[in-house]
Amino acid sequence: MGDKRLIVLFVEGETEEVFYKYLLDHWRQIGGVSIIETKIINLHGIGNYAKKSVSKYKGEICRDYPNCKHEIFLAYDTDVFELAQKPPVDWVKVEKELKTSGAVSVTHLKAEKMIEDWLIFDLDGICSALKIKKPGKLDAISGHEKMKKLFKNANRVYQKGFSMKDFIPKLSMQKITTGVYTTLSCLKDSLYPKE
Amino acid sequence: MKILELSVGGYKNLRKTKIQFGKSQITAIIAPNNFGKSNLLEGLKFAYDFIHSSAEVRAVMMGNLWAIPINKFLEEENFYFEVVFENINGSTKSLIEYSFEFAWKKNMEFQGSKILSESLRVKEEGRAKNKFKAYLIRNSIRSEYQSSPSGRCDTQVRVNSTDLIIDKMRMMDTLFYGHLIDEIYNLNFTLPDFMEAEGSTNIFIGYDDNDGRKNFAQFIYNLRDRENHLYELFINSLIDLIPNIESITPSEFDLKIDPKPNDSNGIPFSRPEKIFDLRIKERNNNQSTGVRFLSKGTRRIIMILASTIEAVERGHSFIAFEELEDSIHPHLLQRLLMILKGLAPDVQILISSHSPYLVQYLPIECVYFGLPNDSGIAGFSKIKLSKHKTIMRIASELDLNLGDYLFDLMSDITPDEKFQAEYFDSQV
């Protein structure tokens, strides 16, 4: 294993995949290109997440980047989505298996509740993308429920993990990252290490 | 109105089975082939039809050769139906429990084809004694109802063997719980039949005031003008699920326009003859095509969405799908479940399934299992609440998704009463 670093970001769905892609683009625009290569791997599918993460790590990352130090970030929601795949992923077990397979570090990038709670920081952007008027008041506890209401106003059904992927490029990453600065800072610090 | 529980039994090989609808709105029944999943759905449809039929039709239904149990362990079983639903009337929230039971036709004429019992009980939330109160009781000894708010359930009513008492109560204009009787009649049920799906647009959902049965293209065409919000929901949901579809245009073709019939002058009524279709433009096609050129899976998704929207528009409280996953890629199943919930937030959805890929997305408390037995009787049970964590833990340890593990579990269990008693709730 060489000194070159590779950051691997495992995400749970299409929304998350697009979100992190645009987040990295946003950081590139304001902070320049990171010298550290980054790979985003979407684990969503019909199979078992936990098994797939280890298998993708061994099969793709270790094969394609044998001379890098692999730093892994596991991005996931902490709240339970009713129609999520079951049983829920045992992330501690995944961490253990990834480390056993050669990862030098595994960091948990947990969305407090759900990623919708992050995206809703740019309510103006979401309403504009949905071509609806910004509601005066959004009576809903969670970002997910708020998103469902906004989509309903646009005569659409919100599908967690899928519906936002086309909208994320239209949202303000500045507003979102400001709202969840602390959670994302560990990823940013890894990509842009302080001298 | 929200349905909380449905019970049905004594239909074909189905013993009395209770389905409780949880918060999740989607409930699944899984079982091996030829077990009786369809019989459960059909039995519920039969009960709804029975309530809505005339006394004469009910008499025929009680002799339905396809439905009378011939399993030797169920041959004496009466048909039973019960529904529990929530009703909100102003600031009052009530639970309503309505049931009836009838004896199927027997060789000895006087023994069968008669309604044996009927019951209506109501529990109002917020009352000091929060218990069910009987508004209607019918059994072999008495047929009585409560006629005034301060009275008791002791007013006699005369009914014959094919009348339901609620038929008579519905005619009583001043009955203080007349709105609840109306609600029982309003409990409608959609069980789409997609067996005709191979025949392109010739799939019928519901009825049209003018034409009798209407196909789904006609339904969507009319929906555009009638309920634009639901129409937009349908179109957007379909395009979300099948992104390859760029646009959908419902079309009407009047067969009497060209050539214009020359014999229509002076006749009192010219019967309209129209054909309906959905014109679909797919991203990589150079022209729009009719529904019949779409893949079987896409046609099925269109029909599932249209049936659901139709249930919403008609105010149905319950829709059931047999093997929802048929012809649909597993990757779409989670999204389809989300779409169904979003399209019909007030409708309970019951599905039968053979797909572990679908079941893995449902809360474990929303899955009913057909448990193998030597008698050929169908009954469905849930996993005990106390075993949920155990099941999840074992699935996780085996690196299996919940659906795979549950189907594996079912294929493993030969009639094992000890195992079933340990893991599954006892039925009604």
Chai-1 contact restraints between the chains, C-beta under 6 A:
chainA,res_idxA,chainB,res_idxB,connection_type,confidence,min_distance_angstrom,max_distance_angstrom,comment,restraint_id
A,I46,B,P330,contact,1.0,0.0,6.0,A-B,restraint_1
A,I46,B,H331,contact,1.0,0.0,6.0,A-B,restraint_2
A,I46,B,Y357,contact,1.0,0.0,6.0,A-B,restraint_3
A,N48,B,D399,contact,1.0,0.0,6.0,A-B,restraint_4
A,N48,B,N401,contact,1.0,0.0,6.0,A-B,restraint_5
A,K51,B,D399,contact,1.0,0.0,6.0,A-B,restraint_6
A,E82,B,S24,contact,1.0,0.0,6.0,A-B,restraint_7
A,L83,B,L337,contact,1.0,0.0,6.0,A-B,restraint_8
A,L83,B,M338,contact,1.0,0.0,6.0,A-B,restraint_9
A,L83,B,Y361,contact,1.0,0.0,6.0,A-B,restraint_10
A,Q85,B,Q360,contact,1.0,0.0,6.0,A-B,restraint_11
A,K86,B,Q360,contact,1.0,0.0,6.0,A-B,restraint_12
A,K86,B,L402,contact,1.0,0.0,6.0,A-B,restraint_13
A,P87,B,M392,contact,1.0,0.0,6.0,A-B,restraint_14
A,P87,B,A395,contact,1.0,0.0,6.0,A-B,restraint_15
A,P87,B,S396,contact,1.0,0.0,6.0,A-B,restraint_16
A,P87,B,L402,contact,1.0,0.0,6.0,A-B,restraint_17
A,D90,B,S396,contact,1.0,0.0,6.0,A-B,restraint_18
A,N155,B,H229,contact,1.0,0.0,6.0,A-B,restraint_19
A,N155,B,E232,contact,1.0,0.0,6.0,A-B,restraint_20
A,N155,B,L233,contact,1.0,0.0,6.0,A-B,restraint_21
A,N155,B,N236,contact,1.0,0.0,6.0,A-B,restraint_22
A,R156,B,N236,contact,1.0,0.0,6.0,A-B,restraint_23
A,V157,B,S237,contact,1.0,0.0,6.0,A-B,restraint_24
A,V157,B,I339,contact,1.0,0.0,6.0,A-B,restraint_25
A,V157,B,G342,contact,1.0,0.0,6.0,A-B,restraint_26
A,Q159,B,R335,contact,1.0,0.0,6.0,A-B,restraint_27
A,Q159,B,M338,contact,1.0,0.0,6.0,A-B,restraint_28
A,F162,B,R335,contact,1.0,0.0,6.0,A-B,restraint_29
